[in-house]
Every structure is written in structure tokens, then in C-alpha cells.
Amino acid sequence: MPVDEKMTQVFISIRNGLARAVGGIVPPKEVEDVVQETYVRVCQVRSDSEIRSPRSFMYKTARNIALNHINRAETRLSESFVDINSTDLDGIYDPDGETLRSVCSDEEFAIFCDAVRSLPVQCRRAFVLKKVYGHSYAEIAEAMNISEKTVEKHIGKGISSCRNFMLKHNAAKKPGIKPVNKVGGNS
């Protein structure tokens, strides 16, 4: 049996298992893309030596592709965070009104990730789908089986909660900074 045919048969036999394996890493909407990319990459392997364990090779390839997907998503989240800070939070961290030079340092990004993790599950899911993956409100509403208005509320709550989380964290470092309960109000 030719190598390509053998790899195709192995792929077909473990396809559902690959989907389950990457389903724990990437959002449901991305699972099919990762599984298909796995097959494409496996087919592109051109080596003189035969792959000893095609199943293991495919699972490892799928896992790596899924992790790369997540890394790209984190980069988009980081860029989105810079956009949020530059438009919504200018001057809040710095009572003197100077422009923040390094909004997205490693420490601040870690704090932001903690802020996102602290959100309620539904709110976090809507927030990540919008800010990381760039889905529209309609797509998020459909995926979560909720109304677009509810999606909008989750994302608004996510932004507000993350802002307050970060402000509380920074308040310990810089006296005089106070979290806000609502946009434009002080606590």
C-alpha cells in the first residue's frame, strides 16, 4: 500500500479522536480547521524514512497546530489590549496625564490574562470570542445560543471588569488610582 494511502486511512480512522484532542485547546469553531490543517501537513511530509507511528505523528502534529493557533490568538488579544488601553484608559494609570509608553509589558499582559480568567464563564467566553478571535456579535450569539444583546452585555461587562481588575492591581503600586464602577465614575 502506498505511503499516502496508508496515511489517509490512518487519518480517517483517528479523525474524531484528533477533533476531541484539539477541542480541549482551541474553540469549537476552530477544531475543524486544525484537523484539516493536520491532514494537509501530514501529506506534505516528504521524507525518505517512513513515519514509524503515523497515529502518534498525527496527534503530535494536531496538538502543535492547535497550540500555534492559541499563540496567534494571544498575540491578537495583546494587540486588542493595546487598542483598549490607548482609547479607553489613557491617563487613568498615570495621574499626571503622560502617555503610557509600554502598555503591554509582559507583567501587564499577565495581569490582563488573570483579569480575563476571573470573568464568569459565559462572559469570558463571549469576551474571548470577540477580542481574541474577532467574531461578530451575531456569530458569538449563535455559537453561545444567546441573544446579541446578551453578547453585548457580556463584552461590556468583560471590558469593565478587566479594567477594574487591572486598576485595582495597579492601585497597590501607584497610590491615588481608583477603580471605576461605571465608565467615567469613581468608586
Secondary structure, DSSP 4 states (H G I P E B T S, - for coil): --HHHHHHHHHHHHHHHHHHHHHTTS-HHHHHHHHHHHHHHHHH---SSPPS-HHHHHHHHHHHHHHHHHHHHHHHHHHHHHHHHHHH-TTTS-TT-PPPS-TT-HHHHHHHHHHHHTS-HHHHHHHHHHHTT---HHHHHHHHTS-HHHHHHHHHHHHHHHHHHHHHHHHHHSTT----SSTT---
